[in-house]
Amino acid sequence: MSALPAPPTATTPRSGPVPAAAAAEGRATTGARVEFRSLRRAFGPTVALDGLDLTAEPGELLALLGPSGCGKTTALRVLAGFEQPDSGEVLVDGEDITPVPANRRDAGMVFQSYSLFPHLNARDNVAFGPRMRGVAPAERHATADELLELVGLPTHGDRYPHQMSGGQQQRVALARALALRPRVLLLDEPLSALDAKVRLTLREEIRRLQLALGITTIFVTHDQEEALSMADRVAVLNAGRLEQCAPPAELYERPATPFVAEFVGTMNRVPGQLTGDGSVVVAGAPLPVDGDVPAGRGGVDVLIRPESIGVTADPEGTATVVSASFLGSVTRVLLDLPDGASVKADLASRDATELAPGVRARVTPVRRPVLVVPAPESAAPEGAAPEGAAGDKVDA
């Protein structure tokens, strides 16, 4: 594996070759701080960004996650300079770059469709940016060869795009984005066109490179597994607004809003009863409420993760097993509750051997804080997803 590109110095232009001494030291670049300030962007009556405030810290990988039309790609395009906001600012290291043309923003971008030049081989595709900046042929080809080795394609320099697989083409596109050593790397769903095995391998490679180079990276994806497995923090967008930005574990375990709770991962929405003392009763078990507790007593819906539900076979139980799906070490069990609701439970497969369809079972929620939302007959909170919206989404 070739040494990593070194950060630019006063005597080393960004578009020049990597100094051997610095490369040998494996020095990482210093990432830039990126800020979206009150960004608004509308396309006719459709509001894509509605006052977005978000910051990517130096050197972190920030994933933008959300449903189609939430504004995540628009935010990335505004940062790249391909879209101009109607209002608001984009700052990089404190500098307002909103009026700066795209070709002067010092950002590298990787697209879903690779966008390689079909008439150029891999080496010349990677060297294209330095070529446009007037770097000498020997220097830009040396940089291209080093970057191709960095992305695991040291022998592919002479191959053309049609001679490479989709995963290989995307590696070349990543090397091309890094050729000018940008301050910010932008990834617009770069893995969505690849098959599952290649996606897994390439997302690990992208994360490895990002950590090694220390480059601030903003990654747009609709795949929750990608976002949660790769990112330092995940920003969940909904209707052009930021719902929550947090590390993956916090986002999953402590969602800030019902929308985040139901959008990220699989979530059960089951009926419960407020007790008036700050807890809610679900399937006969009192559970602490996370966040604001609605006043008074009465029926609410409770949001519970499948892994927070215990299930045991019991002839006297009030739940009925509908199906049990073996997923390796985990089995997902779907049950009907006596009130007509259904619930999903994720159990260790060794504990689910008796839970065949039709078996009566006892459901016991794990005592963890839960979010509560108004029951369907009450007004739904603004911005909340409709009931059941997240139950069939991609599991985290």
Protein Blocks (a to p, Z undefined) as FASTA:
>chain_A
ZZddddddfklcfklccdfklmmnopacdddddddehiacdehjbcfbghiacdddehia
cdddddehilmmmmmmmmnopaccfbdcddeehiafklpcfklnopacddfklopafkbc
fklmmmmmmmmnopafklmmmmmmmmmmmnopaklmmpcfklpcfklmmmmmmmmmmmno
pabdcdehkllmpcfklmmmmmmmmmmmmmmnopacddddfbfklmmmmpmbdcddeehi
afbdcdfklmmmmcfbfklmmmnocddddddddehlopaceehiacddehjddehedddd
ddddfklpccdddfkbcbdcfbdcdehjaccdddddfkopacdddddfklmmmmcghiac
ddddddddddddddfklccdehiacehklmmmccZZ
